[in-house]
Structures are given as structure tokens and as C-alpha cells.
Amino acid sequence: MTERIEALLQQIVVNTDRIAREQKVTRELMGKFVYAMVENAEQEIPEFMRRFANYMHDLHDIRYMFEELGHPAPAHILREMERCDDRFRQLLHKLHTDGGAFEKVRREMASDPLNRWDHTRFLPKQENGNETGKSE
């Protein structure tokens, strides 16, 4: 019977090692996923902005739902839409200035000569280190 117990213990050790390796691989893959989400996915649109835009869109849909049924939208929905309108403007201003995410993207886009639209007009003016002008 001791040989059988030793065999079972050995099998438990082997399975425990296998589970530990699988957990390590899972942890490494989750780390890569989180890095990709934060570094890559949020380079273009920060997560808080995406969520806020979705919330605004949901409010718009709620208002439209009332109007589609022939009812005026409730005052609390209209007030929340007004608040979101101001907040959206504030967030856009924040992201387009002082090295915000949208300013960085716009600066990158401005370097593309094949753009249909002029993105440089919205970029902040660069300080010129030579104030006396171009020397020849």
C-alpha cells in the first residue's frame, strides 16, 4: 500500500507542477494583454473619453426613445445632456492642449503629406528659439 501512496503523491506533485506552469503562462499573457490595452489601445482615444462618449450617446438614445413615442423628453434627461455637452467640450479642450492625447495624435497626423484635411491649424504654435529671424 505504501507504493500506491507514493505513486499517488508523485502524481499530485506532477499535476501541481503542471498547474503552476499553466498559471505562470496565464499571468504572463494577461500582463501582455493589459500592456497592449493601456499602451496601444489608449494611444488614439483614452478610455475615459470613450466611456464618456458612450454615455452621451446613451443619453441621446434615451431622449430619442421618448420623442419617437411622441412624448417630450423628461427635464432630468435634458439637464443631464446639457451637463454632458459642457463636460464633453471641457474634455476635448483638455485632450487637445498641453500635450494631451489628441494633440499628440494630431501632431502625428499633420506630418502625413497625403492628408485630405489640414491638421496643423489646430496645433499650438511652436516657440521659435531664434527670435531675431532667419540669418543668412
KOLMI-499064 format. One line per field, with one value per atom (N, C-alpha, C, O, CB): residue number from 1; atom name; z, y, x. Coordinates in Angstrom, 1 decimal, padded with zeros to 4 digits. Glycine has a CB too. Layout:
// KOLMI-499064
seq NUM/...
atom CA/...
c3 Z/...
c2 Y/...
c1 X/...
***
This chain:
// KOLMI-499064
seq 1/1/1/1/1/2/2/2/2/2/3/3/3/3/3/4/4/4/4/4/5/5/5/5/5/6/6/6/6/6/7/7/7/7/7/8/8/8/8/8/9/9/9/9/9/10/10/10/10/10/11/11/11/11/11/12/12/12/12/12/13/13/13/13/13/14/14/14/14/14/15/15/15/15/15/16/16/16/16/16/17/17/17/17/17/18/18/18/18/18/19/19/19/19/19/20/20/20/20/20/21/21/21/21/21/22/22/22/22/22/23/23/23/23/23/24/24/24/24/24/25/25/25/25/25/26/26/26/26/26/27/27/27/27/27/28/28/28/28/28/29/29/29/29/29/30/30/30/30/30/31/31/31/31/31/32/32/32/32/32/33/33/33/33/33/34/34/34/34/34/35/35/35/35/35/36/36/36/36/36/37/37/37/37/37/38/38/38/38/38/39/39/39/39/39/40/40/40/40/40/41/41/41/41/41/42/42/42/42/42/43/43/43/43/43/44/44/44/44/44/45/45/45/45/45/46/46/46/46/46/47/47/47/47/47/48/48/48/48/48/49/49/49/49/49/50/50/50/50/50/51/51/51/51/51/52/52/52/52/52/53/53/53/53/53/54/54/54/54/54/55/55/55/55/55/56/56/56/56/56/57/57/57/57/57/58/58/58/58/58/59/59/59/59/59/60/60/60/60/60/61/61/61/61/61/62/62/62/62/62/63/63/63/63/63/64/64/64/64/64/65/65/65/65/65/66/66/66/66/66/67/67/67/67/67/68/68/68/68/68/69/69/69/69/69/70/70/70/70/70/71/71/71/71/71/72/72/72/72/72/73/73/73/73/73/74/74/74/74/74/75/75/75/75/75/76/76/76/76/76/77/77/77/77/77/78/78/78/78/78/79/79/79/79/79/80/80/80/80/80/81/81/81/81/81/82/82/82/82/82/83/83/83/83/83/84/84/84/84/84/85/85/85/85/85/86/86/86/86/86/87/87/87/87/87/88/88/88/88/88/89/89/89/89/89/90/90/90/90/90/91/91/91/91/91/92/92/92/92/92/93/93/93/93/93/94/94/94/94/94/95/95/95/95/95/96/96/96/96/96/97/97/97/97/97/98/98/98/98/98/99/99/99/99/99/100/100/100/100/100/101/101/101/101/101/102/102/102/102/102/103/103/103/103/103/104/104/104/104/104/105/105/105/105/105/106/106/106/106/106/107/107/107/107/107/108/108/108/108/108/109/109/109/109/109/110/110/110/110/110/111/111/111/111/111/112/112/112/112/112/113/113/113/113/113/114/114/114/114/114/115/115/115/115/115/116/116/116/116/116/117/117/117/117/117/118/118/118/118/118/119/119/119/119/119/120/120/120/120/120/121/121/121/121/121/122/122/122/122/122/123/123/123/123/123/124/124/124/124/124/125/125/125/125/125/126/126/126/126/126/127/127/127/127/127/128/128/128/128/128/129/129/129/129/129/130/130/130/130/130/131/131/131/131/131/132/132/132/132/132/133/133/133/133/133/134/134/134/134/134/135/135/135/135/135/136/136/136/136/136
atom N/CA/C/O/CB/N/CA/C/O/CB/N/CA/C/O/CB/N/CA/C/O/CB/N/CA/C/O/CB/N/CA/C/O/CB/N/CA/C/O/CB/N/CA/C/O/CB/N/CA/C/O/CB/N/CA/C/O/CB/N/CA/C/O/CB/N/CA/C/O/CB/N/CA/C/O/CB/N/CA/C/O/CB/N/CA/C/O/CB/N/CA/C/O/CB/N/CA/C/O/CB/N/CA/C/O/CB/N/CA/C/O/CB/N/CA/C/O/CB/N/CA/C/O/CB/N/CA/C/O/CB/N/CA/C/O/CB/N/CA/C/O/CB/N/CA/C/O/CB/N/CA/C/O/CB/N/CA/C/O/CB/N/CA/C/O/CB/N/CA/C/O/CB/N/CA/C/O/CB/N/CA/C/O/CB/N/CA/C/O/CB/N/CA/C/O/CB/N/CA/C/O/CB/N/CA/C/O/CB/N/CA/C/O/CB/N/CA/C/O/CB/N/CA/C/O/CB/N/CA/C/O/CB/N/CA/C/O/CB/N/CA/C/O/CB/N/CA/C/O/CB/N/CA/C/O/CB/N/CA/C/O/CB/N/CA/C/O/CB/N/CA/C/O/CB/N/CA/C/O/CB/N/CA/C/O/CB/N/CA/C/O/CB/N/CA/C/O/CB/N/CA/C/O/CB/N/CA/C/O/CB/N/CA/C/O/CB/N/CA/C/O/CB/N/CA/C/O/CB/N/CA/C/O/CB/N/CA/C/O/CB/N/CA/C/O/CB/N/CA/C/O/CB/N/CA/C/O/CB/N/CA/C/O/CB/N/CA/C/O/CB/N/CA/C/O/CB/N/CA/C/O/CB/N/CA/C/O/CB/N/CA/C/O/CB/N/CA/C/O/CB/N/CA/C/O/CB/N/CA/C/O/CB/N/CA/C/O/CB/N/CA/C/O/CB/N/CA/C/O/CB/N/CA/C/O/CB/N/CA/C/O/CB/N/CA/C/O/CB/N/CA/C/O/CB/N/CA/C/O/CB/N/CA/C/O/CB/N/CA/C/O/CB/N/CA/C/O/CB/N/CA/C/O/CB/N/CA/C/O/CB/N/CA/C/O/CB/N/CA/C/O/CB/N/CA/C/O/CB/N/CA/C/O/CB/N/CA/C/O/CB/N/CA/C/O/CB/N/CA/C/O/CB/N/CA/C/O/CB/N/CA/C/O/CB/N/CA/C/O/CB/N/CA/C/O/CB/N/CA/C/O/CB/N/CA/C/O/CB/N/CA/C/O/CB/N/CA/C/O/CB/N/CA/C/O/CB/N/CA/C/O/CB/N/CA/C/O/CB/N/CA/C/O/CB/N/CA/C/O/CB/N/CA/C/O/CB/N/CA/C/O/CB/N/CA/C/O/CB/N/CA/C/O/CB/N/CA/C/O/CB/N/CA/C/O/CB/N/CA/C/O/CB/N/CA/C/O/CB/N/CA/C/O/CB/N/CA/C/O/CB/N/CA/C/O/CB/N/CA/C/O/CB/N/CA/C/O/CB/N/CA/C/O/CB/N/CA/C/O/CB/N/CA/C/O/CB/N/CA/C/O/CB/N/CA/C/O/CB/N/CA/C/O/CB/N/CA/C/O/CB/N/CA/C/O/CB/N/CA/C/O/CB/N/CA/C/O/CB/N/CA/C/O/CB/N/CA/C/O/CB/N/CA/C/O/CB/N/CA/C/O/CB/N/CA/C/O/CB/N/CA/C/O/CB/N/CA/C/O/CB/N/CA/C/O/CB/N/CA/C/O/CB/N/CA/C/O/CB/N/CA/C/O/CB
c3 000.0/000.0/000.0/-000.5/001.2/000.5/000.6/-000.8/-001.1/001.5/-001.7/-003.1/-003.8/-004.6/-003.8/-003.5/-004.1/-003.6/-004.4/-003.8/-002.3/-001.8/-002.4/-002.7/-000.2/-002.5/-003.1/-004.6/-005.1/-003.1/-005.3/-006.7/-006.8/-007.7/-007.4/-005.9/-005.8/-005.5/-006.1/-004.8/-004.5/-004.2/-005.3/-005.6/-002.9/-006.0/-007.2/-008.3/-008.9/-007.8/-008.5/-009.5/-009.0/-009.9/-009.6/-007.7/-007.2/-007.5/-007.9/-005.7/-007.2/-007.5/-008.9/-009.3/-007.0/-009.8/-011.2/-011.7/-012.4/-012.0/-011.2/-011.6/-011.0/-011.7/-011.1/-009.8/-009.2/-010.0/-010.2/-007.7/-010.4/-011.2/-012.6/-013.0/-011.5/-013.2/-014.4/-014.2/-015.0/-015.0/-013.2/-012.9/-012.6/-013.1/-011.6/-011.9/-011.7/-013.0/-013.1/-010.7/-013.9/-015.2/-016.0/-016.6/-016.0/-016.0/-016.7/-016.1/-016.8/-016.6/-014.8/-014.1/-014.5/-014.7/-012.6/-014.6/-014.9/-016.3/-016.6/-014.8/-017.3/-018.6/-018.7/-019.4/-019.6/-018.0/-018.0/-017.4/-018.0/-017.1/-016.4/-015.8/-016.8/-016.9/-014.5/-017.5/-018.5/-019.6/-020.1/-019.0/-020.1/-021.2/-020.8/-021.5/-021.7/-019.5/-019.0/-018.9/-019.2/-017.7/-018.5/-018.4/-019.8/-019.9/-017.8/-020.8/-022.2/-022.7/-023.3/-023.1/-022.3/-022.7/-022.1/-022.8/-022.4/-020.8/-020.1/-020.7/-020.9/-018.6/-021.0/-021.5/-022.9/-023.2/-021.7/-023.7/-025.0/-024.9/-025.7/-025.8/-023.9/-023.7/-023.3/-023.9/-022.7/-022.4/-021.9/-022.9/-023.2/-020.6/-023.4/-024.3/-025.7/-026.3/-024.3/-026.3/-027.7/-027.9/-028.7/-028.3/-027.2/-027.5/-027.1/-027.7/-026.8/-026.0/-025.5/-026.1/-025.7/-024.0/-027.0/-027.7/-028.5/-028.6/-028.6/-029.2/-030.0/-029.2/-029.3/-031.1/-028.4/-027.6/-026.2/-026.0/-028.2/-025.2/-023.8/-023.4/-023.9/-022.9/-022.5/-022.1/-021.5/-021.7/-021.1/-020.7/-020.1/-021.1/-020.9/-019.1/-022.2/-023.2/-024.0/-024.3/-024.2/-024.3/-025.0/-024.2/-024.7/-025.3/-022.9/-022.0/-021.9/-021.9/-020.6/-021.8/-021.7/-023.0/-022.9/-021.4/-024.1/-025.4/-025.5/-026.0/-026.6/-025.0/-025.0/-024.1/-024.4/-024.5/-022.9/-022.0/-022.7/-022.6/-020.7/-023.3/-024.0/-025.1/-025.3/-024.7/-025.8/-026.9/-026.3/-026.9/-027.7/-025.1/-024.5/-024.1/-024.2/-023.2/-023.6/-023.2/-024.5/-024.4/-022.6/-025.6/-026.8/-027.2/-027.6/-027.9/-027.1/-027.5/-026.6/-027.0/-027.4/-025.3/-024.3/-024.7/-024.7/-022.9/-025.0/-025.5/-026.7/-026.8/-025.7/-027.7/-028.9/-028.7/-029.4/-029.9/-027.8/-027.5/-027.0/-027.5/-026.4/-026.2/-025.7/-026.9/-027.1/-024.6/-027.7/-028.8/-029.9/-030.5/-029.4/-030.1/-031.1/-030.7/-031.6/-031.3/-029.4/-029.0/-028.8/-028.4/-027.6/-029.2/-029.2/-027.8/-027.6/-029.5/-026.9/-025.6/-025.5/-026.1/-024.5/-024.8/-024.6/-023.7/-022.8/-024.1/-023.9/-023.1/-021.7/-021.6/-023.6/-020.6/-019.2/-019.0/-019.6/-018.2/-018.1/-017.8/-017.3/-017.6/-016.8/-016.5/-016.0/-017.1/-016.9/-014.9/-018.1/-019.2/-020.0/-020.3/-020.2/-020.2/-020.9/-020.1/-020.6/-021.2/-018.8/-017.9/-018.0/-018.0/-016.5/-017.9/-018.0/-019.3/-019.4/-017.7/-020.4/-021.7/-021.8/-022.4/-022.8/-021.1/-021.1/-020.3/-020.7/-020.4/-019.2/-018.4/-019.2/-019.2/-017.1/-019.9/-020.7/-021.9/-022.2/-021.2/-022.4/-023.5/-023.0/-023.7/-024.1/-021.9/-021.3/-021.0/-021.2/-020.1/-020.3/-019.9/-021.1/-021.1/-019.1/-022.2/-023.4/-024.0/-024.4/-024.4/-024.0/-024.5/-023.7/-024.2/-024.5/-022.3/-021.4/-021.7/-021.7/-020.0/-021.8/-022.1/-023.4/-023.5/-022.0/-024.4/-025.7/-025.6/-026.2/-026.8/-024.9/-024.7/-024.0/-024.4/-023.9/-023.0/-022.2/-023.1/-023.0/-021.0/-023.9/-024.7/-025.9/-026.5/-025.2/-026.3/-027.5/-027.1/-027.9/-028.3/-025.8/-025.3/-024.4/-023.8/-024.7/-024.2/-023.2/-023.3/-022.3/-021.8/-024.5/-024.7/-024.5/-024.2/-023.8/-024.6/-024.4/-025.5/-026.5/-024.4/-025.3/-026.3/-027.7/-028.6/-025.8/-027.8/-029.1/-029.8/-031.0/-029.1/-029.0/-029.6/-030.2/-031.2/-028.5/-029.4/-029.9/-031.2/-032.1/-028.8/-031.3/-032.5/-033.6/-034.7/-032.2/-033.4/-034.4/-034.9/-036.2/-033.9/-034.0/-034.5/-035.4/-036.4/-033.2/-035.0/-035.8/-037.2/-038.2/-035.1/-037.2/-038.4/-039.3/-040.6/-038.1/-038.7/-039.5/-040.4/-041.4/-038.6/-040.0/-040.8/-042.1/-042.9/-039.9/-042.2/-043.4/-044.6/-044.5/-043.1/-045.7/-046.8/-047.6/-048.4/-047.7/-047.4/-048.1/-047.4/-047.9/-048.4/-046.3/-045.6/-046.5/-047.3/-044.4/-046.3/-047.0/-046.3/-046.9/-047.1/-045.0/-044.2/-043.6/-043.3/-043.1/-043.3/-042.7/-041.2/-040.5/-043.1/-040.6/-039.1/-038.4/-037.2/-038.8/-039.1/-038.5/-037.9/-037.0/-039.5/-038.4/-038.0/-036.5/-035.9/-038.9/-036.0/-034.7/-033.7/-032.5/-034.6/-034.2/-033.3/-032.7/-033.3/-034.1/-031.4/-030.8/-031.6/-032.1/-029.3/-031.6/-032.3/-031.6/-030.4/-032.5/-032.3/-031.7/-031.4/-032.2/-032.7/-030.3/-029.9/-030.8/-030.9/-028.4/-031.4/-032.2/-031.3/-030.7/-033.4/-031.2/-030.3/-030.9/-030.1/-030.2/-032.2/-032.8/-033.0/-034.0/-034.1/-032.1/-032.2/-033.2/-033.6/-030.8/-033.5/-034.4/-035.9/-036.8/-034.3/-036.2/-037.5/-038.2/-037.5/-038.4/-039.4/-040.2/-040.5/-041.1/-041.4/-040.2/-040.6/-041.9/-042.1/-039.4/-042.7/-044.0/-044.1/-045.1/-045.1
c2 -001.2/000.0/001.3/002.3/000.0/001.2/002.4/002.8/003.9/002.1/001.8/002.1/002.8/003.7/000.8/002.4/003.1/004.5/005.4/002.3/004.8/006.1/007.0/008.1/006.1/006.4/007.1/007.4/008.5/006.3/006.5/006.8/007.9/008.8/005.5/007.9/009.0/010.3/011.4/008.7/010.3/011.6/012.1/013.3/011.3/011.2/011.6/012.2/013.2/010.4/011.6/012.1/013.5/014.4/011.1/013.7/015.0/016.1/017.2/014.9/015.7/016.6/017.0/018.2/016.0/016.0/016.3/017.2/018.2/015.0/016.9/017.8/019.2/020.1/017.1/019.3/020.6/021.4/022.6/020.5/020.8/021.5/021.9/023.1/020.6/021.1/021.5/022.7/023.6/020.3/022.6/023.8/025.0/026.1/023.4/024.9/026.1/026.7/027.9/025.8/025.9/026.3/027.0/028.1/025.2/026.4/027.0/028.4/029.3/026.0/028.5/029.7/030.8/032.0/029.6/030.4/031.4/031.9/033.1/030.7/031.0/031.4/032.3/033.3/030.1/031.9/032.8/034.1/035.1/032.1/034.2/035.5/036.4/037.6/035.3/035.7/036.5/037.0/038.1/035.5/036.1/036.5/037.7/038.6/035.3/037.6/038.7/040.0/041.0/038.3/039.9/041.1/041.7/042.9/040.7/040.9/041.4/042.0/043.1/040.3/041.4/041.9/043.3/044.3/041.0/043.4/044.7/045.8/046.9/044.5/045.4/046.4/046.8/048.0/045.7/045.9/046.3/047.2/048.1/045.0/046.9/047.7/049.1/050.1/047.1/049.3/050.6/051.3/052.5/050.5/050.7/051.4/051.6/052.6/050.7/050.5/050.6/051.1/052.0/049.2/050.5/050.9/052.3/053.0/049.9/052.8/054.1/055.2/056.4/054.1/054.9/055.9/056.8/058.0/055.3/056.3/057.1/057.8/059.0/056.2/057.0/057.5/057.0/055.8/057.2/057.9/057.4/056.7/057.1/058.6/055.8/055.0/055.9/055.6/053.9/056.9/057.7/058.5/058.7/058.7/058.9/059.6/058.7/059.1/060.3/057.5/056.5/056.2/056.2/055.2/056.0/055.7/056.9/056.7/055.3/058.1/059.3/059.5/059.8/060.5/059.3/059.4/058.4/058.7/059.3/057.2/056.2/056.6/056.3/054.8/057.2/057.6/058.7/058.7/058.1/059.7/060.7/060.1/060.6/061.7/059.2/058.5/057.8/057.8/057.5/057.2/056.5/057.5/057.2/055.7/058.7/059.7/060.2/060.4/060.9/060.4/060.8/059.7/060.1/060.9/058.5/057.4/057.4/057.2/056.0/057.7/057.7/058.9/058.7/057.9/060.0/061.2/060.8/061.1/062.4/060.2/059.9/058.9/058.9/059.3/058.0/057.0/057.7/057.3/056.0/058.7/059.4/060.1/060.0/060.4/060.8/061.6/060.7/061.1/062.5/059.6/058.6/058.2/057.9/057.4/058.1/057.7/058.9/058.7/057.0/060.0/061.2/061.9/062.8/060.9/061.6/062.2/063.1/062.9/061.1/064.2/065.1/064.4/063.7/066.5/064.6/064.0/064.7/065.9/064.3/063.9/064.5/065.5/065.5/063.3/066.4/067.5/067.0/067.6/068.5/065.9/065.4/064.9/064.9/064.3/064.3/063.8/065.0/065.0/063.0/066.1/067.3/068.0/068.4/068.3/068.0/068.7/067.9/068.4/068.8/066.5/065.7/065.8/065.8/064.2/066.0/066.2/067.5/067.6/066.1/068.6/069.9/069.7/070.3/070.9/069.0/068.9/068.1/068.5/068.1/067.1/066.3/067.1/066.9/065.0/068.0/068.8/069.7/069.8/069.7/070.3/071.2/070.3/070.7/071.9/069.2/068.3/067.8/067.7/067.2/067.4/067.0/068.0/067.7/066.5/069.3/070.4/070.5/070.8/071.7/070.4/070.6/069.5/069.7/070.5/068.2/067.1/067.2/066.9/065.8/067.7/067.9/068.9/068.8/068.3/070.0/071.1/070.5/070.8/072.3/069.7/069.1/068.2/068.2/068.4/067.4/066.4/067.1/066.5/065.3/068.3/068.9/069.9/070.5/069.7/070.1/071.1/070.5/069.4/072.3/071.2/070.8/069.3/068.6/071.0/068.9/067.6/066.5/065.3/067.3/066.8/065.8/064.8/064.9/066.5/063.7/062.6/063.0/062.6/061.5/063.9/064.2/065.2/065.1/064.9/066.0/066.9/066.0/066.3/067.9/065.0/064.1/063.4/063.3/063.0/062.9/062.2/063.2/062.9/061.6/064.4/065.5/065.8/066.0/066.7/065.9/066.3/065.2/065.4/066.5/063.9/062.8/062.8/062.6/061.5/063.1/063.1/064.3/064.1/063.3/065.4/066.6/066.3/067.0/067.7/065.3/065.0/064.2/064.0/064.3/063.8/063.0/063.9/064.6/062.0/063.9/064.8/064.4/065.2/064.8/063.2/062.8/063.1/062.6/061.3/063.8/064.2/064.9/065.7/065.0/064.6/065.4/066.7/067.7/064.6/066.8/068.0/068.5/067.8/067.6/069.8/070.5/070.3/071.0/071.9/069.5/069.3/070.2/070.3/067.9/071.0/071.8/073.1/073.7/072.2/073.5/074.8/074.7/075.7/075.1/073.5/073.3/073.0/073.0/072.1/072.9/072.6/073.9/075.0/072.0/073.9/075.1/075.6/074.8/074.9/076.9/077.4/077.1/077.2/079.0/076.6/076.3/077.5/078.5/075.3/077.5/078.6/078.6/077.5/078.6/079.7/079.7/080.2/081.3/080.7/079.4/079.7/080.9/081.6/078.5/081.2/082.3/083.4/083.4/081.8/084.4/085.5/086.5/087.4/086.1/086.6/087.6/087.3/088.2/087.9/086.2/085.8/084.9/084.5/087.0/084.7/083.8/084.5/085.6/083.2/084.0/084.6/084.0/082.8/084.4/084.8/084.3/084.6/084.3/084.9
c1 000.8/000.0/000.9/000.4/-000.9/002.0/002.9/003.4/003.5/004.1/003.6/003.9/002.8/003.1/004.3/001.6/000.4/000.3/000.0/-000.9/000.6/000.6/001.7/001.4/000.7/002.9/004.0/003.6/004.0/005.3/003.0/002.6/001.6/001.7/002.1/000.7/-000.3/000.3/000.0/-001.5/001.2/001.9/002.7/002.7/002.8/003.4/004.2/003.3/003.6/004.9/002.1/001.2/000.6/000.5/000.0/000.4/000.0/001.1/000.8/-000.4/002.3/003.4/003.5/003.7/004.8/003.4/003.5/002.3/002.6/003.4/001.1/000.0/000.1/-000.3/-001.3/000.6/000.8/001.8/001.6/001.3/002.9/003.9/003.3/003.5/005.1/002.5/001.8/000.9/000.9/001.0/000.1/-000.8/000.0/-000.4/-001.7/001.1/001.9/002.5/002.5/003.1/002.9/003.4/002.3/002.5/004.0/001.1/000.0/-000.4/-000.8/-001.3/-000.4/-000.7/000.3/000.0/-000.8/001.6/002.6/002.4/002.5/004.0/002.1/001.9/000.6/000.6/001.7/-000.4/-001.6/-001.3/-001.8/-002.7/-000.6/-000.2/000.6/000.4/000.6/001.6/002.4/001.5/001.7/003.5/000.6/-000.3/-001.2/-001.5/-001.1/-001.7/-002.6/-001.8/-002.3/-003.2/-000.5/000.3/000.5/000.4/001.6/000.7/000.9/-000.4/-000.4/001.3/-001.6/-002.9/-003.1/-003.5/-004.0/-002.9/-003.1/-002.2/-002.6/-002.8/-000.9/000.0/-000.5/-000.5/001.4/-001.0/-001.5/-002.7/-002.9/-001.8/-003.6/-004.8/-004.4/-004.9/-005.7/-003.5/-003.1/-002.2/-002.5/-002.4/-001.2/-000.3/-000.7/-000.6/001.0/-001.3/-001.7/-003.1/-003.3/-001.5/-004.1/-005.5/-005.8/-006.5/-006.4/-005.2/-005.5/-004.6/-004.7/-005.3/-003.7/-002.9/-003.8/-003.6/-001.9/-004.8/-005.7/-006.8/-007.0/-006.3/-007.5/-008.6/-008.5/-008.6/-010.0/-008.3/-008.2/-009.5/-010.6/-007.9/-009.4/-010.6/-011.7/-012.9/-010.2/-011.3/-012.3/-013.1/-014.3/-011.7/-012.5/-013.2/-014.1/-015.2/-012.2/-013.7/-014.5/-015.8/-016.9/-013.7/-015.6/-016.7/-017.7/-018.9/-016.2/-017.1/-017.9/-018.7/-019.9/-017.1/-018.1/-018.8/-019.9/-021.0/-017.9/-019.7/-020.7/-021.9/-023.1/-020.2/-021.6/-022.6/-023.5/-024.7/-022.0/-022.8/-023.5/-024.4/-025.6/-022.5/-023.9/-024.7/-025.9/-027.0/-023.8/-025.7/-026.8/-027.9/-029.1/-026.4/-027.5/-028.5/-029.2/-030.5/-027.8/-028.5/-029.2/-030.2/-031.3/-028.1/-029.9/-030.8/-032.0/-033.1/-030.1/-031.8/-033.0/-033.9/-035.1/-032.5/-033.3/-034.1/-034.9/-036.1/-033.3/-034.2/-034.8/-036.0/-037.0/-033.8/-035.8/-036.8/-038.1/-039.2/-036.3/-038.0/-039.2/-039.8/-041.1/-038.8/-039.0/-039.6/-040.2/-041.1/-038.5/-039.6/-040.1/-041.5/-042.4/-039.2/-041.8/-043.1/-044.1/-045.2/-043.0/-043.6/-044.4/-044.5/-045.3/-045.8/-043.6/-043.5/-042.3/-041.3/-043.4/-042.5/-041.3/-040.3/-040.7/-041.7/-039.0/-038.0/-038.1/-038.4/-036.6/-038.0/-038.1/-037.0/-035.9/-038.0/-037.3/-036.4/-035.0/-034.0/-037.0/-035.1/-033.8/-032.9/-031.7/-034.1/-033.5/-032.7/-032.0/-030.9/-033.5/-032.8/-032.3/-031.2/-030.2/-033.5/-031.4/-030.4/-029.1/-028.0/-030.9/-029.2/-028.0/-027.3/-026.1/-028.4/-028.1/-027.5/-026.8/-025.7/-028.6/-027.3/-026.6/-025.3/-024.3/-027.6/-025.4/-024.2/-023.1/-021.9/-024.4/-023.5/-022.6/-022.0/-020.9/-023.3/-022.8/-022.4/-021.2/-020.2/-023.5/-021.4/-020.3/-019.1/-017.9/-020.8/-019.3/-018.2/-017.4/-016.2/-018.7/-018.2/-017.5/-016.6/-015.5/-018.6/-017.1/-016.3/-015.0/-013.9/-017.1/-015.2/-014.0/-013.0/-011.8/-014.5/-013.5/-012.6/-011.9/-010.7/-013.4/-012.6/-011.9/-010.8/-009.7/-012.9/-011.1/-010.1/-008.9/-007.7/-010.7/-009.1/-008.0/-007.2/-005.9/-008.6/-007.8/-007.1/-006.4/-005.5/-008.0/-006.8/-006.2/-005.1/-004.5/-007.3/-004.9/-003.9/-002.9/-003.2/-004.6/-001.8/-000.8/-000.4/-000.2/-001.4/-000.1/000.4/-000.6/-000.2/001.6/-001.9/-003.0/-002.9/-002.2/-004.3/-003.7/-003.6/-004.0/-003.4/-004.6/-005.0/-005.5/-004.5/-004.3/-006.9/-003.8/-002.8/-001.6/-001.1/-002.2/-001.3/-000.2/-000.6/000.2/000.2/-001.8/-002.3/-002.4/-002.0/-003.7/-002.9/-003.0/-001.6/-001.4/-003.7/-000.6/000.8/001.3/002.0/001.7/001.1/001.5/000.8/001.4/001.2/-000.5/-001.3/-000.8/-000.8/-002.8/-000.4/000.0/001.2/001.4/000.2/002.0/003.2/002.9/003.8/004.2/001.7/001.4/001.0/000.1/000.2/001.8/001.5/000.3/-000.2/002.7/-000.3/-001.5/-002.8/-003.8/-001.3/-002.8/-004.0/-005.0/-004.6/-003.7/-006.2/-007.3/-007.5/-007.9/-008.6/-007.3/-007.6/-006.3/-005.4/-008.7/-006.3/-005.2/-005.3/-006.1/-005.1/-004.4/-004.5/-003.5/-003.5/-004.1/-002.7/-001.7/-002.3/-001.8/-000.6/-003.5/-004.1/-004.6/-004.8/-005.2/-004.8/-005.3/-004.1/-004.3/-006.2/-002.9/-001.8/-001.3/-001.4/-000.6/-000.9/-000.4/000.9/001.7/-000.1/001.1/002.2/003.5/003.6/002.1/004.5/005.8/006.6/006.6/006.6/007.2/008.1/009.4/010.0/008.5/009.8/011.0/012.1/012.0/010.8/013.1/014.3/015.1/015.7/015.1/015.0/015.7/014.8/014.1/016.4/014.7/013.7/014.2/013.3/013.5/015.4/015.9/015.6/015.8/017.3/015.1/014.8/015.8/016.8/014.5/015.6/016.5/017.8/017.7/015.8/018.9/020.2/020.7/020.6/021.2/021.3/021.8/023.3/023.9/021.1
***
